[in-house]
Amino acid sequence: MIRLDLALRLRDAGVRWTPARGDRFVVPHRGMDDEVFVLSDMTIEVHEFPTGPLIGFNGTVEWALDSIEKHEVVWLPREGQLRDLLAERFRRLEVDPDGYAVVVDGGGQERRTVDADVESAYARSLLGLLEVPTPGPTH
């Protein structure tokens, strides 16, 4: 599972989330950064309102929170979701002595990102594509 810092970087880099059943997320900066929640049909579900999506916590007596706005939580995408975000730029996943290597098309040449965790390797590879600075004018 990707770490919160990687998930925040993905969000800040422009990765958008449409909540769906089975998605994982955290509620950061409330003393629960290590608590991972999963959207389901019964316990935690998304309610659509004119003001935007609201994530409802049904029957959670141990937690004093009925609902929270989507922008207050951080999505932790799974391996397949990260691969889908890489889309046609994804080339392959390799086993590496240090973990896993995600190979993508980095604009005409292959770019390889290695991490001990497979989902983190995908996330870091995606960030490498999204956070590439745009070349400025030359003088």
C-alpha positions in Angstrom: 0.0 0.0 0.0 1.3 3.5 -0.9 2.3 5.8 2.0 0.3 8.9 2.8 3.1 11.2 1.6 3.0 9.6 -1.9 -0.8 9.8 -2.0 -0.7 13.5 -1.1 1.9 14.1 -3.8 -0.3 12.3 -6.3 -3.3 14.5 -5.3 -1.2 17.6 -5.5 0.1 16.6 -8.9 -3.5 16.6 -10.2 -4.6 12.9 -9.9 -8.4 13.0 -9.4 -10.5 10.4 -7.6 -14.0 9.3 -8.2 -14.8 7.2 -5.1 -15.9 3.6 -5.8 -16.6 0.5 -3.7 -13.3 -1.0 -2.5 -11.3 2.2 -2.6 -9.0 2.9 0.3 -8.5 6.2 1.9 -7.2 8.0 5.0 -8.4 11.0 7.0 -5.1 12.9 7.5 -4.1 15.5 10.1 -6.6 14.3 12.7 -4.4 11.9 14.6 -5.5 9.0 12.3 -3.0 9.1 9.5 -2.3 5.3 10.0 -6.0 4.3 9.9 -7.0 3.1 6.5 -10.7 3.1 5.6 -12.3 1.2 2.7 -15.5 2.2 0.9 -18.1 -0.4 1.0 -21.9 -0.7 0.5 -22.7 -0.9 4.1 -20.2 0.7 6.5 -18.6 3.5 4.5 -20.3 4.8 1.4 -20.4 7.8 -0.8 -23.5 10.0 -0.8 -23.9 12.5 -3.7 -25.2 15.9 -2.8 -25.5 19.1 -4.9 -22.6 20.5 -3.0 -20.4 17.4 -3.8 -19.7 13.9 -2.7 -19.9 13.2 1.1 -18.4 10.0 2.5 -20.7 8.6 5.2 -19.7 6.4 8.1 -22.7 4.2 8.9 -23.0 2.6 12.3 -19.5 3.6 13.5 -20.2 3.9 17.2 -16.5 3.9 18.1 -15.8 7.0 16.0 -17.5 10.3 16.5 -17.8 11.1 12.8 -20.9 10.6 10.7 -19.6 11.9 7.5 -16.7 13.8 5.9 -16.3 15.7 2.7 -14.4 14.0 -0.1 -11.7 16.8 -0.2 -10.9 16.1 3.5 -9.7 12.5 2.8 -6.8 11.2 0.8 -7.2 8.3 -1.7 -4.7 5.4 -1.5 -4.9 3.9 -5.0 -4.3 0.2 -5.5 -1.9 -1.3 -8.0 -4.4 -1.7 -10.8 -5.7 1.8 -10.4 -2.2 3.2 -10.5 -1.4 1.1 -13.7 -4.6 2.4 -15.2 -3.5 6.0 -14.5 -0.2 5.3 -16.3 -2.4 4.2 -19.2 -0.5 3.8 -22.5 2.7 5.0 -21.0 3.0 1.8 -18.9 5.4 -0.7 -20.5 6.0 -3.4 -17.9 6.5 -4.4 -14.3 9.8 -6.2 -13.4 11.1 -7.9 -10.3 14.2 -6.1 -9.1 16.8 -7.1 -6.4 15.5 -4.0 -4.5 11.8 -4.8 -5.0 9.8 -3.9 -8.1 10.6 -1.8 -11.1 7.9 0.0 -13.1 9.0 0.8 -16.7 7.1 3.5 -18.5 7.5 5.5 -21.7 9.1 8.7 -20.6 8.7 10.7 -23.8 10.6 8.5 -26.2 12.8 6.6 -23.8 12.0 4.1 -21.1 12.1 5.3 -17.5 12.5 2.8 -14.7 11.3 3.4 -11.1 12.2 1.0 -8.3 10.7 0.6 -4.9 10.5 -2.2 -2.3 6.6 -2.0 -2.5 4.9 -2.6 -5.8 2.2 0.0 -5.4 4.8 2.6 -4.3 6.8 1.8 -7.4 3.7 2.5 -9.6 3.0 5.7 -7.6 6.5 7.0 -7.9 6.6 6.2 -11.6 3.4 8.2 -12.1 4.7 11.1 -10.1 7.9 11.0 -12.3 5.6 11.6 -15.3 3.4 14.2 -13.7 6.0 16.2 -11.9 8.3 16.7 -14.9 8.9 20.4 -15.2 7.8 22.0 -18.4 10.8 23.5 -20.3 10.7 27.3 -20.4 11.6 29.5 -23.2 15.3 29.7 -24.2 17.0 33.0 -24.8 
